[in-house]
C-alpha cells in the first residue's frame, strides 16, 4: 500500500515538473517570423494602414503616423507600389529585406526609390526596426524631402519659320526686352532633397513649356546678318521685306547702349536719297546736267566740299547721286527747294512719323531752320538731320516697293496690341520712285559702291557722316528683290570701305 502511494507521488511530481518545463519553453519561444512580419508590414504599407504598420514596429516613435501622413501630403503622393526582395539573415535574431518602390506624385509622376526593411527579435517577437530611412533613404541623418512650386513666366521668341533664333544672332537684347509681353505665369514643381550641412539637391522637376511666339525674323537672313557683323564692333544690320514691312533681320552690335532701332545718328549721304526725292518731285530730271565742283559756296554763306574736293564738272543728276557729290546736292537744294519742302519730303518718307514695330523705335527728325548754311548741311545728311538705321532701312524698302511701310518685328495683330494702331502704308510718287531706283542702281554699277563684290541686282547708296572730333559714321542702304537693308558702322569711317563689305557678306551669305 505504501509502495503504491509512492508511485502515485512520483508520477504527480513528474507531471508538475513537466508542466513547468513546458511553460518555460513556451514563454521563451519567439513569436512570428521575420518573413511573416516583413510581409505584413509591406501589405499594411501598400494599403496605407499606418496603424497596422506601427503595431509591427519595435517601439515606433511618437510621430510615426505623422511622418508617414506628412510625407504623403507634402509630396502629393497618389499611390505607393512596393516590391520586396529576398529576405536575408544578418544574425541569429536579425534579418533584412531589400525592396524597390514607386511613389506616384500628382505633379511629377512616378518617382522610383529603393530601401531596406530591417527586422530583429525584440521582446520575444519579430519586429520591424524602423528608422526614418525606412520611409525613404534620403530621410537619413535629418534629411527632408520637399515639393516646391517653381514660377515659369518665360516666353520663347522664335523665327517666322518657327525655328529657334540663331546662336549669337546679335538680336538678343531686343528679344529679351520683348519676352515680358508674351510671358504667361505658370507654376512648375521641383522635388528637392535637403540634408543638414549639404547643398540642396534637385531630384525631379517639371517646368511647363514657355509660351512660344513667332517673330518676323527669318532664320537664314538673321544668321547671314549676324555672321556679316562678326569681327566688326559697334555696328548694326537691319533687313526689311519691302512688300510687308517685316523685319527679317536685326543684328545689333552697337556699343555704349546704343540701339539701331531707337537711337538717331547723322545719316550723311544716305539722306541724299530724301533730298533727291524732293528735287525729283520739284521737277529735276535724273538725266539733267548739273555741276559737281570740288567746292561750292552758298552765296554770302559757307563753302561745302566734295570728299577730297574732287571736281567732276558737269554730270547727270543721277551720276551726281551715284558719285555722292556734296556740292551738287547743296547747290540744287538751296536753289530749287525751301527747307520746308525738304522737311515735308523727309516726313513723307518716314521722318517725324510714328513707327509701330512691336519693340518701339523711331525714325528720324529734320528740325525747321531758316539758316541757309544749316539747310545746306541738312541736304547732305549733316546739320541737324538725324535718323535711326531702322528708319534708313525703311527708306530703302520704300524705294524698292513704292510704298512706305512701318517696319515691324511681330504680327500685325501683336504690333497693334503692343504699340497701338500702326501708321497706314503710304504710297510714294511713282515717278520719283522709278527715278530713285535707277539712281541707286547707278551707285552700285559705277558709283561709290562699284566693284565691291556685291551680287547682281543690288541697288544702294553709301553714306559717310562726319562727326565733330571723331571718326565718321559709315552707312550703306539698299535693296535686292524683296529685301531691303541698312548697314551702319558707328565711327567706322567711309561707307564704301566700312559698310559696303558688310552688305556684300550679308547678301552673298543668303
Buried (B, 14 or more C-beta within 10 A) or exposed (E): EEEEEEEEEEEEEEEEEEEEEEEEEEEEEEEBEBBEBBBBBBEBBEEBBBEBBBEBBBEBEEEBBEBBEEBBEEBBBEEBEBEBEEBEEEEEBBBBBBBEBBBBBEBBEEBEBEBBBBBBBBEEEBBBBBEBBBBBBBBEEEBBBEBEEBEBBBBBBBBBEEBEBBEEBBBEBBBEEBBEBBBEEBEBBBBBBBBEEEEEEEBBEBBBEBBEBBBBBBBBBBBBBBBBBEEBEBBBBBBBBBBBBBBBBBBBBBEEEBBBBBBBBBBBBBBBBBBBBBBBBBEBEBEBEBBBBBEBBBEEBEEBBBBEEBEBEEBBBBBBBBBBBBBBBBBBBBEEBBBEBBBBBBBBBBBBBBBBBBBBBBBBBBEEBEEBBBBBBBBBBBBBBBBBBBBBBBBBBBBBBBBBBBBBBBBBEBBBEBBEEBBEEBEBBEEBBBBBBBBBBBBBBEBBBBEBEBEEEBBBBBBBBBBEEEBBBBBBBBBBEBBBBBBBBBBBBBBBBBBBBBBBBBBEBB
